[in-house]
Amino acid sequence: MTKKEKELEQLIDKLCAGRDPEYKDFIKNMILSMVEGDKWEKLSKVNELTEKLKKKEE
């Protein structure tokens, strides 16, 4: 794991303190998705994931 990956993990740990592992994975995937490729397409996928999580909670 590179230094930047470790820093990202630490940041995500702070942001997700007290949340379940699924939430942490979601946040990590969202951040990584926005870094790679077509950001607008990725943001659309993030929105889809958010909607699925909302439905799951209901």
SULMOVEN-V726622 format. One record per pair of residues at least 4 apart in sequence whose ideal C-beta (glycine too) atoms are under 7 Angstrom apart, sorted by the first residue. I is the first residue (numbers start at 0). J is the second residue. If there is no record, write none. Layout:
i | j
I | J
I | J
This chain:
i | j
0 | 4
0 | 5
2 | 6
3 | 7
4 | 8
5 | 9
6 | 10
7 | 11
7 | 30
8 | 12
9 | 13
10 | 14
11 | 15
11 | 23
11 | 26
11 | 27
12 | 16
14 | 26
15 | 22
15 | 23
15 | 26
18 | 22
18 | 23
20 | 24
21 | 25
22 | 26
23 | 27
24 | 28
25 | 29
25 | 48
25 | 52
26 | 30
27 | 31
28 | 32
29 | 33
29 | 45
30 | 34
31 | 35
32 | 41
32 | 44
32 | 45
33 | 38
33 | 41
33 | 42
36 | 41
37 | 41
38 | 42
39 | 43
40 | 44
41 | 45
42 | 46
43 | 47
44 | 48
45 | 49
46 | 50
47 | 51
48 | 52
49 | 53
50 | 54
51 | 55
52 | 56
53 | 57
